[in-house]
């Protein structure tokens, strides 16, 4: 166990990171039961007395809101050096993203119940003069008892971006919220209680249609969201939702209490099934994200129908490339430079190339042995896994490749050959779907087993380079200790901290010819997060069976701002499917036809 934060909190695992700061799961050692808690580390530009006073005021608001049984309690807030910390109750459960899934429609009764539950919580929030500013499925947790818990208030996120103007005023450098759920006035920096109503309405429409909000068509003249053709919904509920998502906030319900009254009037009405007037019955079929089917989704104002793809790859036409990799000892010194070769094919993405490397099938031991330095319990139990042959990207998806397929570049650290970041799991899946449609091959995220097999490339050491890692071999934080995590893994010297992503392919490949498997960006996998490998598949497939209290997806490989320990071949973390972080990217796989 490393040093305790403030002599009390043992940091166990990083749960997520974004432009606002970082979130960790921790253990409180001053309480008898040593319960889990959530630690949020905020990194504002300024931390003078004005900012600290603002921090204290916002913490007081969180403490007051925590009196509601469906809002996490504030346990502590404090500063350490120039950094701000908030400690909150840890909620065991899963987010609504487990229930509101791309391509799957929820029935009207279920959606009405969710909206009513959230409005009841928001009524308390709004009556206390607070606007949440980031209502979305990921910020609503379903607790053990079935109750919904409202988490991640936008004010906390904005604390990590406060600046002080020359006149001494507090301003935030970013707007809290998520595209698709944010109304126009919030994008302009003027959120109100009606902004929460809009976000909740969009979430309800997403649940009814199975379509992510940004993919719904809109009227080019009025901006009105055109969603009713894609849902089975009664006219009465549709009218309430239409009011909630009006473009002009003056036409929406002004706060949660008015919206709740409108919804309850539906529930209290007695009407038969004959009175339900369905809009045109257009049902979007639910399909598994791990299959080779395209999930039906609205793109550019039109509905893409399901398409099935086969990965027809002419193996006789594969190209061959040769490369040199390196092996290091525990001191980080190079002890060997083996030569290797691999087969690959190239996809042309409108002038941008995507190189896909052949990975031969085989069997390996997944996870870390009990005696591996710095291992985490979730890397157990080790088990033998059989992996069929597949193709995987030589590099993480670059910004140029992402823009060629999606049409935009969300990355914080700009560079055409740098890995794309600030991409959620949902967006990575969408990329694979559109890439499949463009190429006619079946692309998807790698399963966790495929990723580790490809990373290890036949090795059993903590890193595919050997016993340790150096910043001459990977992009990670090799100079600064962070919350007890050392920049040194074994006996290697300290390195550098580049503080950003680097262009892909800068460092030597592994024995399969793959680059950037350690560091640079965390890489999304298909799998739902599980606390260990008990019951995990042994055939290389993604583990999509949901755990009772998890709604997170896997990431592997470490990143530019992490420790070498986090870059190990066996290390694994998770994040919510809709979260975008400045260190999260992905690479793609393609199966044999």
Long-range contacts (C-beta under 8 A, 24 or more apart in sequence): 2-483, 2-484, 2-485, 3-484, 4-29, 5-39, 5-80, 5-85, 5-483, 5-484, 6-78, 6-80, 6-85, 9-37, 9-39, 9-87, 11-39, 11-483, 11-484, 12-36, 13-376, 13-573, 14-562, 14-566, 14-573, 15-552, 15-573, 15-574, 15-575, 16-575, 16-576, 16-579, 16-581, 17-561, 17-581, 17-582, 17-583, 18-157, 18-579, 18-580, 18-581, 18-582, 19-160, 19-161, 19-174, 19-412, 19-582, 20-156, 20-157, 20-158, 20-159, 20-160, 20-161, 20-174, 20-176, 21-157, 21-160, 24-483, 25-90, 26-87, 28-75, 28-87, 35-90, 36-90, 36-92, 37-75, 37-87, 37-88, 37-89, 37-90, 38-72, 38-87, 38-88, 38-89, 38-90, 38-91, 39-85, 39-86, 39-87, 40-85, 40-86, 40-87, 40-88, 40-156, 41-83, 41-84, 41-85, 41-483, 42-83, 42-84, 42-85, 42-86, 42-156, 42-159, 42-160, 43-83, 43-84, 43-160, 44-84, 44-159, 44-160, 44-161, 44-162, 44-163, 45-161, 45-162, 45-163, 45-173, 46-162, 46-163, 46-164, 47-79, 47-82, 47-83, 47-84, 48-164, 50-164, 50-168, 50-170, 51-162, 51-164, 51-170, 52-79, 54-159, 54-162, 54-170, 55-79, 55-84, 55-159, 58-155, 58-156, 58-159, 59-86, 61-128, 61-130, 61-155, 62-86, 62-88, 62-153, 62-155, 62-156, 64-128, 65-124, 65-125, 65-128, 65-130, 65-153, 68-121, 68-124, 68-125, 69-147, 70-121, 70-147, 70-148, 70-149, 70-150, 71-121, 71-124, 71-125, 71-149, 71-150, 71-151, 72-149, 72-151, 84-159, 84-160, 86-156, 86-159, 91-141, 91-143, 91-149, 91-151, 92-143, 92-144, 92-549, 93-141, 93-142, 93-143, 93-144, 93-149, 93-549, 94-141, 94-142, 94-546, 94-547, 94-548, 94-549, 94-550, 94-551, 95-137, 95-138, 95-139, 95-140, 95-141, 95-142, 95-551, 95-576, 96-137, 96-138, 96-140, 96-141, 96-142, 96-148, 96-203, 96-551, 97-137, 97-138, 97-551, 97-576, 97-577, 97-578, 98-142, 98-546, 98-551, 99-137, 99-142, 99-207, 100-137, 100-203, 100-206, 100-207, 101-210, 101-286, 102-210, 102-211, 102-212, 102-289, 102-295, 102-297, 102-426, 102-429, 103-210, 103-284, 103-285, 103-286, 103-287, 103-289, 103-295, 103-296, 103-297, 104-210, 104-286, 105-207, 105-208, 105-209, 105-210, 105-231, 105-232, 105-283, 105-284, 105-286, 106-207, 106-208, 107-232, 108-208, 108-232, 108-233, 108-234, 108-237, 110-207, 111-204, 111-207, 111-208, 111-237, 112-237, 112-263, 112-266, 112-267, 114-140, 114-148, 114-204, 114-207, 115-200, 115-204, 115-263, 116-260, 116-263, 116-264, 116-267, 117-147, 117-148, 118-148, 118-150, 118-200, 119-200, 119-256, 119-259, 119-260, 119-263, 120-256, 120-260, 121-148, 121-150, 122-150, 122-196, 122-200, 122-255, 122-256, 123-255, 123-256, 123-257, 123-260, 125-150, 125-196, 125-256, 126-193, 126-196, 126-255, 126-256, 126-257, 127-257, 130-155, 131-191, 131-192, 131-193, 131-195, 131-196, 132-196, 132-199, 133-176, 133-177, 133-186, 133-191, 133-195, 133-196, 134-176, 134-177, 134-178, 134-181, 134-199, 135-181, 135-196, 135-199, 135-200, 135-203, 136-178, 136-181, 136-199, 136-203, 136-578, 137-203, 137-206, 137-578, 138-576, 138-577, 138-578, 138-579, 144-549, 154-191, 178-578, 179-214, 180-212, 180-213, 180-214, 181-213, 183-245, 183-247, 183-249, 184-247, 185-249, 192-249, 193-254, 193-255, 193-256, 194-249, 194-252, 194-253, 194-254, 194-255, 195-249, 196-256, 197-244, 197-252, 197-253, 197-254, 197-255, 197-256, 197-259, 198-244, 198-245, 198-246, 198-249, 198-252, 200-244, 200-259, 201-241, 201-243, 201-244, 201-245, 202-245, 204-241, 204-244, 205-231, 205-241, 205-245, 208-232, 208-233, 209-284, 210-284, 210-286, 210-296, 211-284, 211-297, 211-298, 212-297, 212-426, 212-430, 215-297, 215-298, 215-299, 216-298, 217-298, 217-300, 217-301, 217-302, 218-301, 222-247, 223-247, 228-279, 229-279, 229-280, 229-282, 230-282, 230-284, 230-298, 230-303, 231-279, 232-278, 232-279, 232-281, 232-283, 233-278, 233-279, 234-266, 234-275, 234-276, 234-277, 234-278, 235-276, 235-277, 236-266, 236-269, 236-271, 237-266, 238-279, 240-266, 288-544, 289-429, 289-444, 289-526, 289-544, 290-444, 290-447, 290-526, 290-541, 290-542, 290-544, 292-436, 292-442, 292-444, 292-591, 294-433, 294-436, 294-437, 295-433, 297-430, 297-433, 299-434, 304-437, 307-436, 307-437, 309-436, 309-437, 309-440, 309-441, 309-442, 310-440, 310-441, 310-442, 310-593, 311-391, 311-441, 311-442, 311-590, 311-591, 311-592, 311-593, 312-440, 312-441, 312-593, 313-345, 313-391, 313-441, 313-590, 313-592, 313-593, 315-343, 317-345, 318-343, 318-344, 318-345, 318-358, 319-343, 319-344, 319-345, 319-346, 320-344, 321-513, 323-508, 323-509, 323-513, 324-508, 325-465, 325-508, 325-509, 325-510, 325-511, 326-465, 326-473, 326-508, 327-465, 327-466, 328-465, 328-466, 328-467, 328-468, 328-469, 328-470, 328-473, 328-492, 329-466, 329-467, 329-468, 330-467, 330-468, 330-490, 330-491, 330-492, 331-468, 331-490, 331-491, 331-492, 332-468, 332-469, 332-470, 332-472, 332-490, 332-491, 332-492, 332-493, 335-466, 338-511, 340-509, 340-511, 340-512, 340-513, 341-513, 342-512, 342-513, 344-391, 344-394, 344-513, 345-391, 347-435, 347-439, 347-441, 349-401, 349-404, 349-405, 349-435, 349-438, 350-404, 351-404, 352-398, 352-400, 352-401, 352-404, 354-393, 354-397, 354-401, 354-588, 355-393, 355-394, 355-395, 356-391, 356-392, 356-393, 356-394, 356-588, 356-590, 357-391, 357-392, 357-393, 357-394, 357-512, 357-513, 357-514, 358-389, 358-391, 359-387, 359-389, 359-390, 359-391, 359-392, 359-450, 359-453, 359-454, 359-512, 360-389, 361-386, 361-387, 361-388, 361-389, 361-390, 362-386, 362-387, 362-453, 362-458, 363-387, 364-452, 364-453, 364-456, 364-458, 365-460, 366-449, 366-452, 366-453, 366-533, 366-570, 367-533, 367-570, 368-462, 368-568, 368-570, 372-462, 372-568, 372-570, 373-462, 373-489, 373-490, 374-462, 374-489, 374-565, 374-568, 375-568, 375-570, 376-571, 376-572, 377-532, 378-530, 378-531, 378-532, 378-572, 379-533, 379-570, 379-571, 379-572, 380-532, 380-533, 381-532, 381-533, 381-534, 382-533, 383-533, 383-536, 383-538, 384-538, 385-449, 385-453, 385-537, 385-538, 385-539, 385-540, 386-538, 386-539, 386-540, 387-449, 387-450, 387-453, 387-540, 388-539, 388-540, 388-591, 388-592, 389-592, 390-450, 390-589, 390-590, 390-591, 390-592, 391-589, 391-590, 391-591, 391-592, 392-446, 392-450, 392-454, 392-514, 392-587, 392-588, 392-589, 392-590, 393-587, 393-588, 393-589, 394-505, 394-509, 394-513, 394-514, 394-515, 395-419, 395-504, 395-505, 395-514, 395-515, 395-516, 395-587, 396-420, 396-504, 396-516, 396-520, 396-521, 396-523, 396-585, 396-586, 396-587, 397-431, 397-585, 397-586, 397-587, 397-588, 398-504, 402-431, 405-431, 405-434, 405-435, 405-438, 406-430, 406-431, 406-434, 410-580, 411-501, 412-582, 413-500, 413-501, 413-582, 415-501, 415-503, 417-503, 417-504, 417-505, 418-501, 418-502, 418-503, 418-504, 419-501, 419-504, 419-516, 419-520, 419-521, 419-585, 420-585, 420-586, 421-501, 421-521, 421-581, 421-582, 421-583, 421-584, 421-585, 422-580, 422-581, 422-582, 422-584, 423-524, 423-580, 423-584, 423-585, 423-586, 424-577, 424-578, 424-579, 424-580, 424-584, 425-524, 425-553, 425-575, 425-576, 425-577, 425-578, 425-579, 426-577, 426-578, 427-580, 428-524, 428-586, 431-586, 431-588, 432-588, 435-588, 441-590, 441-593, 442-590, 442-591, 443-588, 443-589, 443-590, 444-526, 444-588, 444-589, 445-524, 445-525, 445-526, 445-542, 445-586, 445-588, 445-589, 446-523, 446-525, 446-526, 446-587, 446-588, 446-589, 447-525, 447-526, 447-527, 447-540, 447-541, 447-542, 447-543, 448-525, 448-526, 448-527, 448-542, 448-543, 448-554, 448-556, 448-572, 449-537, 449-540, 449-541, 449-542, 450-525, 450-540, 450-589, 451-523, 451-525, 451-556, 451-557, 452-556, 452-569, 452-570, 453-540, 454-512, 454-514, 454-517, 455-510, 455-514, 455-517, 455-518, 455-556, 455-557, 455-569, 456-510, 456-569, 457-510, 457-511, 457-512, 457-514, 458-511, 459-510, 459-511, 459-569, 461-569, 462-489, 462-568, 462-569, 462-570, 463-518, 463-567, 463-568, 463-569, 464-510, 464-511, 464-517, 464-518, 464-569, 465-508, 465-510, 465-518, 468-492, 468-564, 469-518, 469-519, 469-564, 469-567, 470-495, 471-495, 471-496, 471-497, 471-498, 472-507, 473-507, 473-508, 473-518, 474-507, 474-516, 474-518, 474-519, 474-520, 474-558, 474-567, 475-501, 475-502, 475-506, 475-507, 475-516, 475-519, 475-520, 475-560, 476-518, 476-519, 476-558, 476-559, 476-560, 476-561, 476-562, 476-563, 476-564, 476-566, 476-567, 477-560, 477-561, 477-562, 477-563, 478-564, 482-563, 485-562, 485-563, 485-565, 485-566, 486-563, 486-565, 487-563, 487-564, 488-564, 489-563, 489-564, 489-565, 497-561, 498-560, 499-560, 499-561, 500-560, 501-560, 502-560, 516-557, 517-557, 517-569, 518-557, 518-558, 518-567, 518-568, 518-569, 519-557, 519-558, 519-559, 519-560, 519-562, 519-567, 520-557, 520-559, 520-560, 520-585, 521-557, 521-559, 521-560, 521-583, 521-584, 521-585, 522-555, 522-556, 522-557, 522-558, 522-559, 522-573, 522-581, 522-583, 522-584, 522-585, 523-555, 523-556, 523-557, 523-585, 523-586, 523-587, 524-553, 524-554, 524-555, 524-584, 524-585, 524-586, 525-553, 525-554, 525-555, 525-556, 526-553, 526-554, 527-553, 527-554, 528-552, 528-553, 528-554, 529-553, 529-554, 529-574, 550-574, 551-576, 551-577, 552-576, 552-577, 553-577, 555-584, 559-583, 559-584
